[in-house]
Amino acid sequence: MNSPSTQFVHSRRMGIYEPIHQIGMWGENFKSNGNPNTSASVIVEVDTKLENESETASHEMLAPSNKYDQEATKPTDKIQRRLAQNREAARKSRLRKKAYVQQLENSRLKLVQLEQELERARQQGLYVGGGLEGSHLGFSGAVNSGIAAFEMEYGHWMEEQNRQICELRTALNAHISDVELRILVESGMSHYFELFRMKSTASKADVFYVMSGMWKTSAERFFSWIGGFRPSELLKVLVPQLEPLTEQQFLEVCNLKQSCQQAEDALSQGMEKLQETVSATVAAGQLGEGSYIPQVA
């Protein structure tokens, strides 16, 4: 009877957790030393361990908090940098826009100034004559008062020329007397003498302008020679219109042709020599100071 109960008690103590037994074990431990300070030291160690664990836990809790704060500040710094970059880009864009607007304003002022200068030039008497092309102004660069006056006079000269041509045609068709024809011819010759006088005056203002015949139309400039027409070429056109001629008249016309040809050859050779001299002078840099340097160089 006793043996089964004893075995049962041993089985209970080995396999089942008993709080009373654990308390007894704690009590035996305290009693084993036989010293009351032993329990106090154990309690102090337990308290110290608990404090260390609580501090460690608090540090572990604070560390993630600091990490989260740093991660939270990173996007804010990035946004601030981006905003600063946007402000700088906007400032530069405003400066470029301001410079562009200023450039447009300067261009507008220059255009207004050019229009005013052109209007003043027109008021000073620059004239596009009836025989001139509408797109061609007979001056380039700065306005020259002498050339402006010549262009005005040449415009009036062309009007008078057209009037005289109409009178000659009317007289030829009307079969007027030789005396009346002589008057018309002398009037025409005087009219051309006036043109030569005008050219002489204009050449003192700008000889290159007169020599190039810039006041003429493009077709007239194609046949131009030293700012005008070749007399020999004019005679070739005129003589067939005068036939029939007497023998004496024909001889005089031939002598006139020969004289004109000789004078033209001499002038042509002189012009070629002048061009060679000017070219050599410009190439040597010995042209010196003068009002024609920009036009020659």
C-alpha positions in Angstrom: 0.0 0.0 0.0 2.8 2.4 0.8 4.8 1.8 -2.3 2.2 3.0 -4.8 1.6 6.2 -2.9 5.2 6.9 -2.7 5.6 6.4 -6.5 2.7 8.8 -7.1 4.3 11.5 -5.0 7.5 11.3 -6.9 5.8 11.4 -10.2 4.0 14.6 -9.2 7.1 16.3 -8.1 9.0 15.5 -11.3 6.4 16.4 -13.9 4.2 19.1 -12.5 5.1 22.8 -11.8 4.4 23.6 -8.2 4.6 27.3 -7.1 4.9 26.3 -3.5 7.8 24.1 -4.3 9.5 27.0 -6.1 8.9 29.3 -3.2 10.5 26.6 -1.0 13.5 26.5 -3.3 13.9 30.3 -3.0 13.6 30.0 0.8 16.2 27.2 0.9 18.6 29.4 -1.1 18.2 32.3 1.4 18.6 29.9 4.3 21.6 28.1 2.8 23.9 31.1 3.4 22.7 31.7 6.9 23.4 35.5 6.3 20.6 38.1 6.1 22.8 40.3 3.8 22.7 37.7 1.1 19.0 38.4 0.3 19.6 42.1 0.2 22.5 41.8 -2.3 20.4 39.6 -4.5 17.6 42.2 -4.4 20.1 45.0 -5.3 21.4 43.0 -8.2 17.9 42.4 -9.5 17.1 46.1 -9.2 20.3 47.1 -11.0 19.5 44.6 -13.7 16.0 45.9 -14.1 17.3 49.5 -14.3 19.8 48.6 -17.0 17.2 46.8 -18.9 14.9 49.8 -18.7 17.6 52.2 -19.8 18.5 49.9 -22.7 14.9 49.7 -23.7 14.5 53.5 -23.5 17.7 54.0 -25.7 16.3 51.5 -28.1 13.0 53.4 -28.2 14.8 56.8 -28.6 17.2 55.6 -31.4 14.4 54.8 -33.9 12.7 58.1 -33.0 15.9 60.0 -33.9 16.2 57.9 -37.0 12.7 58.7 -38.0 13.3 62.5 -37.4 16.4 62.5 -39.6 14.5 60.7 -42.4 11.6 63.1 -42.0 14.0 66.1 -42.3 15.6 64.7 -45.5 12.6 65.4 -47.8 12.2 68.8 -46.3 15.8 69.7 -47.1 15.4 68.4 -50.7 12.2 70.4 -51.1 14.0 73.5 -49.9 16.9 73.0 -52.3 14.5 72.5 -55.2 12.5 75.6 -54.2 15.8 77.6 -54.1 16.7 76.3 -57.5 13.3 77.2 -58.9 13.6 80.7 -57.5 17.1 81.1 -59.1 15.8 79.9 -62.4 12.9 82.2 -62.3 15.2 85.1 -61.5 17.4 84.4 -64.4 14.4 84.0 -66.7 13.2 87.4 -65.6 16.6 88.9 -66.3 16.7 87.3 -69.8 13.2 88.6 -70.5 14.1 92.1 -69.4 17.2 92.1 -71.6 15.2 90.9 -74.6 12.6 93.6 -74.1 15.3 96.2 -73.8 16.9 94.9 -77.1 13.5 95.2 -78.8 13.1 98.7 -77.5 16.5 99.7 -78.7 15.7 98.2 -82.2 12.5 100.2 -82.3 14.2 103.4 -81.4 16.8 102.8 -84.1 14.1 102.2 -86.6 12.3 105.4 -85.6 15.6 107.3 -85.9 16.2 105.9 -89.4 12.6 106.8 -90.5 13.2 110.4 -89.1 16.5 110.7 -91.0 14.9 109.5 -94.2 12.0 112.0 -93.8 14.5 114.8 -93.2 16.5 113.8 -96.3 13.3 113.9 -98.3 12.4 117.3 -97.0 15.9 118.6 -97.9 15.1 118.0 -101.5 16.1 114.5 -102.4 14.2 113.9 -105.6 13.6 110.8 -107.7 13.2 112.1 -111.2 10.7 110.9 -113.8 13.5 109.2 -115.8 14.8 107.4 -112.6 13.7 104.1 -111.3 11.3 104.3 -108.5 13.3 101.9 -106.3 16.6 103.7 -106.8 17.7 106.7 -104.8 20.5 108.6 -106.2 22.6 108.8 -103.1 24.3 106.4 -100.7 25.6 106.9 -97.2 25.5 110.4 -95.8 23.3 112.9 -97.5 25.3 115.4 -99.7 23.7 118.7 -100.3 25.4 119.2 -103.6 24.2 115.8 -104.9 20.7 116.4 -103.5 20.6 119.7 -105.5 21.8 118.0 -108.6 19.1 115.3 -108.4 16.4 117.9 -108.0 17.7 119.8 -111.0 18.1 116.7 -113.0 14.4 115.8 -112.3 13.4 119.2 -113.7 15.8 118.8 -116.6 14.1 115.5 -117.5 10.7 117.1 -117.5 11.9 119.9 -119.8 13.6 117.3 -122.0 10.4 115.4 -122.5 8.6 118.6 -123.3 11.1 119.6 -125.9 11.0 116.1 -127.5 7.2 116.4 -127.8 7.7 119.8 -129.5 10.2 118.5 -132.0 7.9 115.6 -133.0 5.0 118.0 -133.4 7.1 120.3 -135.5 8.3 117.5 -137.8 4.8 116.3 -138.3 3.6 119.9 -139.0 6.3 120.5 -141.6 7.3 123.9 -140.1 10.0 126.2 -141.7 13.7 125.7 -141.3 13.9 128.8 -139.1 11.5 127.4 -136.6 13.3 124.1 -136.6 16.6 125.8 -136.0 15.1 127.6 -133.0 14.0 124.2 -131.6 17.4 122.6 -132.2 19.3 125.5 -130.6 16.9 125.2 -127.6 17.7 121.5 -127.3 21.5 122.1 -127.5 21.2 124.8 -124.8 19.3 122.3 -122.7 22.2 119.8 -122.9 24.7 122.6 -122.1 22.7 123.1 -118.9 23.1 119.4 -118.1 26.8 119.6 -118.5 26.9 122.6 -116.2 24.9 120.7 -113.6 27.3 117.8 -113.9 30.3 120.0 -113.5 28.9 121.5 -110.3 27.9 118.1 -108.9 31.4 116.7 -109.6 32.8 119.2 -107.2 30.6 117.7 -104.5 31.2 114.0 -105.4 33.1 113.2 -108.6 32.6 109.5 -108.2 28.9 110.0 -108.1 29.0 111.8 -111.4 31.4 109.4 -113.1 29.3 106.4 -112.2 26.0 107.9 -113.4 24.1 106.8 -110.3 21.2 109.1 -111.0 20.4 107.2 -114.2 18.3 104.1 -114.7 19.8 100.7 -115.0 19.4 100.6 -118.8 21.0 104.0 -119.1 23.9 103.0 -116.8 24.5 99.9 -119.1 25.4 102.2 -122.0 26.9 104.9 -119.8 30.5 106.1 -120.4 32.2 108.3 -117.9 28.8 109.4 -116.5 27.2 110.0 -119.8 26.9 108.7 -123.4 29.6 108.2 -126.0 29.3 110.9 -128.7 30.4 108.4 -131.4 27.6 106.0 -130.4 25.1 108.9 -130.6 26.2 109.8 -134.1 25.7 106.2 -135.2 22.1 106.4 -134.2 21.6 110.0 -135.4 23.1 109.9 -139.0 20.6 107.4 -140.5 17.8 109.7 -139.3 19.4 112.7 -141.2 19.7 111.1 -144.6 19.7 112.0 -147.4 22.7 114.2 -146.9 24.7 116.2 -149.4 28.3 115.3 -150.0 29.6 118.2 -147.9 27.3 117.3 -145.1 28.3 113.7 -145.2 32.0 114.7 -145.2 31.5 116.9 -142.1 29.6 114.1 -140.3 32.5 111.7 -141.0 35.1 114.2 -139.7 32.9 114.7 -136.6 32.8 110.9 -136.0 36.6 110.7 -136.3 37.2 113.6 -133.9 34.8 112.0 -131.4 36.5 108.6 -131.6 39.9 110.1 -131.1 38.7 112.1 -128.0 37.0 109.0 -126.6 40.1 106.9 -127.0 42.2 109.5 -125.3 39.8 109.7 -122.4 39.5 106.0 -122.1 43.2 105.6 -121.9 43.4 108.3 -119.3 40.7 106.6 -117.2 42.5 103.3 -117.4 45.8 104.9 -116.3 43.9 106.7 -113.4 42.4 103.4 -112.2 45.8 101.7 -112.3 47.3 104.6 -110.3 44.6 104.6 -107.7 44.7 100.8 -107.3 48.5 100.9 -106.8 48.1 103.8 -104.3 45.5 101.9 -102.3 47.5 98.7 -102.3 50.5 100.6 -101.0 48.5 102.3 -98.3 49.5 105.7 -99.5 46.1 107.1 -100.2 46.2 109.5 -97.2 43.3 111.2 -95.6 40.4 112.4 -97.6 36.6 112.2 -98.1 36.9 109.6 -100.8 38.8 106.9 -98.8 35.7 104.9 -97.8 34.4 105.0 -101.4 37.8 104.0 -103.0 38.8 101.5 -100.3 
